[in-house]
Amino acid sequence: MSVAWLVLRDGRTFRGEPLGATGETSGEVIFNTAMQGYQEILTDPSYKGQIVAMTYPMIGNYGVNDEDVESRRPWVNGFIVKECSPVASNFRAGASLDEYLRRHGIVGIQAIDTRALTRHLRDHGAQDGIIASGPAADPDALRARARGLGSLVGRDLVAEVSVAQPYAWDEGRWELSRGHVAPPPARFRVVAYDCGIKFNILRQLRMAGCDVTVVPASTPADAVLARKPDGLFLSNGPGDPEGVPYLIESVRTLLGRLPIFGICLGHQIMGLAAGAGTFKLKFGHHGANHPVKDLTTGKVEITAQNHGFAVDPASAERHGWEPTHVNLNDGTCEGLRHRESPAFSVQYHPEASPGPHDANHLFHRFAELMTRKGD
């Protein structure tokens, strides 16, 4: 039987079986607590640079399909599961998870104790590691190389996932019973910075009446203003927000001049542009079941999360911002709004709608801000 190895930077080693492509890969090893949605996770550009371990024991039972991808291709550096289902038992499945990973050259590992791995990462923090499979994989050599791996801090991963050229988006919401729903007439022109944007974010913007133009993250502020938008959207994306100083500077220039809405990395970029600080979380927030309290309504939302950094709310408050949402697991900031300017952001992914109700009202709130701008 073929053997695969997972070796962490601190020397912790797991022996398992190959999954997906044969070979070697490295990245920051993190765990995701979602029970389903692995295809959306694989194709979320925010996971660039990371090896994702799924805590749910069986993954892949409904295969993969063409409708549920969140971007143009998978972005994870590697994939870890306890057991990968060899059977794709869903009428929409076009391939098994293993076939999909092999097709896209993603190296993975299965048949390891993902509970022990998760406990180790919780106790010691997310850290870089290596997955290797094939006859040449030597655990001793892998441990030596793993000790020399770097970290995500300070790296610009956004440049690796952002588009090279602007493009327009006009696709509406997708529903299982009807396919793509026709979007309403566009009322607002929105420029969306692509830091690793997900398709469903674009769909939600379009369903809120936005004519959306997606631009590279490197687009300067004057080029955004030249498009005469009614609003600006800051997308999710991978890595350390401080590794993207050019986008921080552009957003700093645009704050107060346009209504702005940011999600995930966009929330962190907004905070940095406003003069706040950010910090790295011990093992991050990755999953579809994180409780977040909306401080303005007192309601708790069950949210989808994927980030390893957080905004320091105290530093933001000194610059005219106030926290609007808080994570009930660890008390970190999950939302900001400016007291005077039409700008707000959330750390979680409202477009993912993992709970009994969705948070898509935030996209309509963005539309309301643009409506007031025109009054």
C-alpha positions as CSV (number, residue, x, y, z in Angstrom):
1,M,0.0,0.0,0.0
2,S,1.3,3.5,-0.9
3,V,2.3,5.7,2.0
4,A,1.9,9.5,2.5
5,W,3.4,11.7,5.2
6,L,2.4,14.9,6.9
7,V,5.2,16.6,8.8
8,L,4.8,19.8,10.8
9,R,7.5,22.3,11.4
10,D,7.8,21.3,15.1
11,G,8.5,17.7,14.0
12,R,5.1,16.2,14.7
13,T,4.6,13.5,12.0
14,F,1.5,11.6,10.7
15,R,1.6,8.6,8.5
16,G,-1.4,8.0,6.1
17,E,-2.4,7.2,2.6
18,P,-2.1,9.3,-0.6
19,L,-5.1,11.5,-1.6
20,G,-5.2,13.3,-4.9
21,A,-2.0,14.0,-6.8
22,T,1.2,12.2,-5.9
23,G,4.1,14.4,-5.0
24,E,5.0,17.0,-2.3
25,T,3.5,20.3,-1.2
26,S,4.0,22.7,1.7
27,G,2.0,25.4,3.4
28,E,0.4,26.6,6.6
29,V,-1.6,23.7,8.1
30,I,-4.9,24.8,9.5
31,F,-8.2,23.0,10.4
32,N,-11.7,23.7,9.1
33,T,-14.7,22.6,11.2
34,A,-17.3,22.6,8.4
35,M,-19.2,19.3,7.9
36,Q,-19.8,20.0,4.2
37,G,-18.9,22.5,1.6
38,Y,-15.4,21.1,0.8
39,Q,-15.7,22.1,-2.8
40,E,-16.3,25.7,-1.9
41,I,-13.3,25.5,0.5
42,L,-11.0,24.1,-2.1
43,T,-11.9,26.8,-4.6
44,D,-11.8,29.7,-2.1
45,P,-8.8,31.8,-3.0
46,S,-8.5,32.8,0.7
47,Y,-6.9,29.4,1.3
48,K,-3.9,30.1,-1.0
49,G,-0.7,29.2,0.9
50,Q,-2.5,26.8,3.3
51,I,-3.0,23.1,3.7
52,V,-6.5,22.5,4.9
53,A,-7.4,19.7,7.3
54,M,-11.2,18.9,7.6
55,T,-12.3,17.9,11.1
56,Y,-15.4,16.1,9.9
57,P,-14.4,12.4,9.6
58,M,-15.8,11.6,6.1
59,I,-15.3,14.0,3.2
60,G,-16.2,13.6,-0.4
61,N,-19.5,11.6,-0.2
62,Y,-21.3,13.9,-2.6
63,G,-18.4,14.3,-5.0
64,V,-17.8,17.6,-6.9
65,N,-19.8,19.4,-9.6
66,D,-19.5,22.4,-11.9
67,E,-22.0,24.7,-10.1
68,D,-20.5,24.9,-6.6
69,V,-17.0,26.2,-7.4
70,E,-16.3,29.6,-5.9
71,S,-13.5,30.7,-8.3
72,R,-11.8,29.7,-11.5
73,R,-9.8,26.9,-9.9
74,P,-8.9,25.3,-6.6
75,W,-6.3,27.3,-4.5
76,V,-5.5,25.2,-1.5
77,N,-1.8,24.1,-1.2
78,G,-2.9,20.7,0.1
79,F,-5.8,18.8,1.6
80,I,-6.2,16.5,4.6
81,V,-9.1,14.2,5.6
82,K,-9.7,11.3,7.9
83,E,-11.5,9.3,5.2
84,C,-12.2,10.3,1.6
85,S,-15.3,8.6,0.2
86,P,-14.6,6.6,-2.9
87,V,-18.2,6.9,-3.9
88,A,-19.8,10.2,-5.1
89,S,-23.5,9.6,-4.3
90,N,-25.1,12.7,-5.7
91,F,-27.0,13.2,-9.0
92,R,-25.0,16.4,-9.7
93,A,-21.6,14.9,-9.1
94,G,-19.3,14.9,-12.1
95,A,-16.3,13.4,-10.4
96,S,-15.1,12.0,-7.0
97,L,-13.1,14.2,-4.7
98,D,-10.0,12.2,-5.3
99,E,-10.3,12.5,-9.1
100,Y,-10.9,16.3,-8.7
101,L,-7.7,16.7,-6.6
102,R,-5.7,14.6,-9.0
103,R,-7.0,16.6,-12.0
104,H,-5.8,19.9,-10.5
105,G,-2.5,18.6,-9.1
106,I,-3.4,19.0,-5.4
107,V,-1.5,16.7,-3.1
108,G,-3.4,15.4,-0.1
109,I,-3.3,12.8,2.6
110,Q,-6.0,10.6,4.2
111,A,-6.3,7.9,6.9
112,I,-4.6,10.0,9.6
113,D,-6.0,10.9,13.0
114,T,-7.4,14.3,12.2
115,R,-8.6,14.6,15.8
116,A,-5.0,14.4,17.0
117,L,-3.9,16.9,14.4
118,T,-6.6,19.4,15.3
119,R,-5.8,19.1,19.0
120,H,-2.1,19.7,18.2
121,L,-2.8,22.8,16.1
122,R,-5.1,24.1,18.8
123,D,-2.5,23.6,21.5
124,H,0.5,24.8,19.5
125,G,-1.0,27.0,16.8
126,A,-1.2,26.8,13.0
127,Q,2.2,26.1,11.6
128,D,3.8,25.2,8.2
129,G,4.1,21.7,7.2
130,I,4.7,19.3,4.3
131,I,2.6,16.6,2.7
132,A,4.6,14.1,0.6
133,S,3.6,10.8,-1.1
134,G,5.3,8.4,-3.4
135,P,8.3,6.1,-3.0
136,A,10.8,8.9,-2.5
137,A,9.0,10.4,0.5
138,D,11.4,10.1,3.5
139,P,10.0,11.3,6.9
140,D,13.4,12.1,8.3
141,A,14.3,14.3,5.3
142,L,10.8,15.9,5.4
143,R,11.3,16.8,9.1
144,A,14.6,18.5,8.3
145,R,13.0,20.5,5.5
146,A,9.9,21.4,7.5
147,R,12.0,23.1,10.2
148,G,13.2,25.6,7.6
149,L,9.7,26.5,6.2
150,G,8.7,30.2,6.5
151,S,5.3,31.6,7.6
152,L,2.5,33.6,6.0
153,V,3.3,36.8,8.0
154,G,4.3,39.6,5.7
155,R,3.8,37.7,2.4
156,D,1.7,39.1,-0.4
157,L,-0.5,36.2,-1.4
158,V,-3.1,38.6,-2.9
159,A,-1.0,39.3,-5.9
160,E,-1.0,35.5,-6.7
161,V,-4.8,35.2,-6.7
162,S,-6.0,38.5,-8.0
163,V,-7.1,38.9,-11.7
164,A,-4.7,40.5,-14.2
165,Q,-7.3,42.6,-16.0
166,P,-10.7,44.2,-15.0
167,Y,-13.9,42.4,-16.0
168,A,-17.6,42.9,-15.6
169,W,-19.9,40.5,-13.7
170,D,-23.6,40.1,-14.6
171,E,-24.5,36.6,-13.2
172,G,-27.3,36.4,-10.7
173,R,-28.0,34.0,-7.8
174,W,-27.8,30.2,-8.6
175,E,-30.7,28.0,-7.3
176,L,-30.9,24.2,-7.5
177,S,-34.4,24.2,-8.8
178,R,-34.0,27.1,-11.4
179,G,-30.3,27.5,-12.1
180,H,-29.2,31.1,-12.5
181,V,-31.8,33.6,-11.5
182,A,-32.0,36.7,-13.6
183,P,-30.7,39.7,-11.6
184,P,-32.7,42.9,-11.1
185,P,-31.9,46.0,-13.2
186,A,-28.6,47.6,-12.1
187,R,-29.0,50.8,-10.1
188,F,-25.5,51.3,-8.9
189,R,-22.0,51.1,-10.4
190,V,-19.7,49.2,-8.0
191,V,-16.0,48.6,-8.3
192,A,-14.9,45.4,-6.5
193,Y,-11.2,45.0,-5.6
194,D,-10.3,41.3,-6.3
195,C,-8.1,40.1,-3.4
196,G,-9.4,36.6,-4.0
197,I,-13.1,37.2,-4.5
198,K,-15.6,34.4,-4.4
199,F,-18.3,34.0,-7.1
200,N,-21.2,34.1,-4.6
201,I,-20.1,37.5,-3.4
202,L,-20.3,38.8,-6.9
203,R,-23.7,37.1,-7.3
204,Q,-25.0,38.8,-4.1
205,L,-23.8,42.2,-5.2
206,R,-25.5,41.8,-8.5
207,M,-28.8,40.7,-6.9
208,A,-28.6,43.8,-4.7
209,G,-28.8,45.9,-7.9
210,C,-25.1,46.5,-8.5
211,D,-23.4,46.8,-11.9
212,V,-20.1,45.2,-10.8
213,T,-16.7,45.7,-12.3
214,V,-14.0,43.6,-10.8
215,V,-10.5,45.1,-10.8
216,P,-7.0,43.8,-9.8
217,A,-5.9,44.5,-6.2
218,S,-3.1,46.6,-7.5
219,T,-5.5,49.1,-9.2
220,P,-4.6,52.6,-7.8
221,A,-7.2,54.9,-6.3
222,D,-7.3,57.3,-9.2
223,A,-8.1,54.5,-11.6
224,V,-11.0,53.5,-9.4
225,L,-12.4,57.0,-9.3
226,A,-12.0,57.4,-13.0
227,R,-14.7,54.7,-13.4
228,K,-17.1,57.0,-11.5
229,P,-18.5,54.3,-9.2
230,D,-21.3,54.7,-6.7
231,G,-19.5,52.4,-4.3
232,L,-16.4,50.3,-3.6
233,F,-16.3,46.7,-2.5
234,L,-13.2,45.1,-0.8
235,S,-13.2,41.3,-1.2
236,N,-11.9,38.4,0.8
237,G,-8.4,37.1,0.2
238,P,-5.5,35.1,1.5
239,G,-2.7,35.8,4.0
240,D,-1.5,38.8,6.0
241,P,-3.3,42.1,5.3
242,E,-0.1,44.0,6.1
243,G,1.5,42.2,3.1
244,V,-0.6,44.3,0.7
245,P,0.5,47.9,1.4
246,Y,-0.4,49.1,-2.1
247,L,-4.1,48.2,-1.5
248,I,-4.1,49.7,2.0
249,E,-2.9,53.0,0.5
250,S,-5.5,52.9,-2.2
251,V,-8.3,52.3,0.3
252,R,-6.9,55.0,2.6
253,T,-7.3,57.5,-0.3
254,L,-10.8,56.3,-1.1
255,L,-12.2,56.3,2.5
256,G,-14.7,59.1,2.8
257,R,-15.0,59.6,-0.9
258,L,-17.2,56.6,-1.6
259,P,-19.5,54.2,0.3
260,I,-17.3,51.2,1.0
261,F,-18.1,47.6,2.1
262,G,-15.5,45.1,3.0
263,I,-15.6,41.3,3.7
264,C,-12.9,39.2,5.5
265,L,-9.5,40.4,4.2
266,G,-11.4,43.5,3.0
267,H,-12.4,44.1,6.6
268,Q,-8.8,43.9,7.7
269,I,-7.6,46.2,4.8
270,M,-10.3,48.7,5.8
271,G,-9.0,48.6,9.4
272,L,-5.4,49.1,8.4
273,A,-6.3,51.9,6.0
274,A,-8.2,53.6,8.9
275,G,-5.1,53.5,11.1
276,A,-6.0,50.4,13.1
277,G,-3.7,47.5,13.8
278,T,-4.1,43.8,13.0
279,F,-2.6,40.7,14.6
280,K,-2.3,36.9,13.8
281,L,-4.6,34.5,15.5
282,K,-3.2,31.4,17.1
283,F,-5.0,29.0,14.8
284,G,-7.5,31.2,13.0
285,H,-11.2,30.9,12.3
286,H,-12.0,28.3,9.6
287,G,-15.5,26.8,9.4
288,A,-19.2,27.2,8.8
289,N,-20.4,27.3,12.5
290,H,-18.9,30.3,14.2
291,P,-21.3,32.3,16.4
292,V,-21.1,36.1,15.8
293,K,-23.2,38.7,17.8
294,D,-24.5,41.7,16.0
295,L,-24.0,44.5,18.6
296,T,-26.6,46.7,16.9
297,T,-29.4,44.2,17.1
298,G,-28.3,41.8,19.8
299,K,-28.9,38.8,17.4
300,V,-26.5,36.0,17.0
301,E,-25.6,34.7,13.5
302,I,-24.0,31.4,12.7
303,T,-21.3,32.4,10.2
304,A,-18.8,31.0,7.7
305,Q,-15.3,32.0,8.6
306,N,-11.9,31.8,6.9
307,H,-9.1,34.0,8.3
308,G,-5.9,33.9,10.3
309,F,-5.7,37.6,11.2
310,A,-7.9,40.0,13.1
311,V,-8.4,43.7,13.6
312,D,-7.6,45.3,16.9
313,P,-10.9,47.2,17.6
314,A,-9.4,49.5,20.3
315,S,-7.0,50.9,17.7
316,A,-9.8,51.4,15.2
317,E,-12.0,53.3,17.7
318,R,-9.3,55.9,18.1
319,H,-9.8,56.8,14.5
320,G,-13.6,57.2,14.4
321,W,-14.6,53.6,14.0
322,E,-16.7,51.4,16.2
323,P,-17.1,47.6,16.4
324,T,-20.4,46.2,15.2
325,H,-19.9,42.5,15.6
326,V,-18.0,40.2,18.0
327,N,-17.0,36.6,17.8
328,L,-18.6,34.7,20.7
329,N,-15.9,32.1,20.7
330,D,-12.9,34.3,21.5
331,G,-14.2,37.9,21.6
332,T,-12.4,39.1,18.5
333,C,-13.7,41.9,16.3
334,E,-16.0,40.7,13.5
335,G,-17.3,44.0,12.1
336,L,-16.6,47.7,11.9
337,R,-18.4,50.9,10.8
338,H,-17.3,54.5,10.7
339,R,-19.2,56.9,12.8
340,E,-19.5,59.5,10.1
341,S,-18.3,58.1,6.7
342,P,-20.4,55.6,4.7
343,A,-18.1,52.6,5.3
344,F,-18.5,49.3,7.1
345,S,-17.1,45.8,7.0
346,V,-17.5,42.3,8.5
347,Q,-14.9,39.7,9.1
348,Y,-17.1,36.7,8.3
349,H,-18.6,35.6,4.9
350,P,-22.3,36.8,4.8
351,E,-22.7,35.4,1.3
352,A,-22.1,31.8,2.5
353,S,-25.4,31.7,4.5
354,P,-24.5,28.6,6.6
355,G,-27.0,29.1,9.4
356,P,-30.8,29.0,9.7
357,H,-31.0,32.6,8.3
358,D,-28.6,34.4,6.0
359,A,-26.8,37.7,6.4
360,N,-27.3,38.9,2.8
361,H,-29.0,42.0,4.2
362,L,-25.5,43.4,4.4
363,F,-25.4,43.6,0.6
364,H,-28.7,45.5,0.7
365,R,-27.3,47.8,3.4
366,F,-24.4,48.6,1.0
367,A,-27.0,49.5,-1.6
368,E,-28.8,51.8,0.9
369,L,-25.6,53.7,1.5
370,M,-25.1,54.2,-2.2
371,T,-28.8,55.4,-2.4
372,R,-28.1,58.0,0.3
373,K,-25.0,59.1,-1.5
374,G,-27.1,60.0,-4.5
375,D,-29.7,62.0,-2.5
